[in-house]
Amino acid sequence: MIDYNKILLAFFISTVVQIILFFFIRFLGSKGVKSNYFAKQKIHEGEVPRVGGLLFLSSFLVTLIFVEINYLLLILPLIFGSLIIFIFSFYEDLKQSLSPYVRLIILFIGSFVFVIFSELPDINISLLQLIKDHKVIKALLFILSLMLLMNGFNFIDGLNGLSSFNFLSIVSSVLYIGYFYDDIFIINLSIFIIVFAVIVFLFNFPFGKIFLGDSGSYTYALFAGALIIYLFQRHSQLPTLLAMVILSYPITEMLFSIFRKIFLKYSPLRPDVNHLHHLIFKKLSGNLRTRNNMASLMMLPFCIIPFLLTYFSMNYNLNDNFLKFVIYVIFYVICYLIFFRSIKNVHSNL
């Protein structure tokens, strides 16, 4: 049963924690303690603190300690794994000194800690049935999947609110399935996470007072992946490929970006400004903030469609999840090619 008093208390405590942290960070900035972020994918003006992950994770830990300590104890592998990833990636947000290979090692260690100490769901995919009884291979597959998911989230980050839109859509899908099966643990944990993420979102969109940074993107991704692992482990009747539908946007962004960069003959680890949300941003006119917010809103369908597909899957027995994912990818690619061609035509006419 949902305890709405606890939900309200969690909202109050997390709001207080995040507001205190926000003003403390602004105070440090006024004293000259800040980082200078330089990257070719930067599409905003001024210096904005990349502390969304700090606000989310801090409020999550503090609130659950005071409100629902039992939930915190149940997800200790997630807490330790996310802290490992957060601490090192937060250092990167401040210093921008870690190589892509060091980042991958950090993501591997954090994912390893979570996977090794968590109970994993079965993989109900015919092509992967051979690894069902091979625990080491199965664990490595989940670790690799979480690492790819974190990179997908990081590719998405770049517009005000976009990563939060995506994260909230994924958690909402998990929440809905939890409601469908009357799973109180999944319901309450999802609601708590949504509460903490919404407050971060309000700092980020539309005024861009804070950014998630790499630490925030990676933390969101690990939480999203962990929630899905918890859900599918507790409900073995769920088809494995439904997880791919729920995560359609970050998976598609990650896979398409890797193949696009390989096709263009440069490293998939190299950042660029040719993701779909960047193309939409380039197509718009106005000041940087207006274009940033408008591009994020135009990307909303890519965040919402996976939730709608999840809803129809649960209520109308639409079980061909691979087909749904393929349709989503085709929709994404068509939109990408349309915007890419329109921008290319504009440049050719200059």
Secondary structure, DSSP 8 states (H G I E B T S, - for coil): ---HHHHHHHHHHHHHHHHHHHHHHHHHHHTT-------TT--SSS-----HHHHHHHHHHHHHHHH-HHHHHHTHHHHHHHHHHHHHHHHHHHH----HHHHHHHHHHHHHHHHHTS-------GGGGGGTT-HHHHHHHHHHHHHHHHHHHHHH-SSTTHHHHHHHHHHHHHHHHHHHTT-HHHHHHHHHHHHHHHHHHHHHTTT-S---HHHHHHHHHHHHHHHHHHHHHH-TTS-THHHHHHTHHHHHHHHHHHHHHHHTTS-TTS--S-SHHHHHHHH--S-HHHHHHHHHHHTHHHHHHHHHHHHHHHHH----HHHHHHHHHHHHHHHHHHHHHHHHHHHHT-
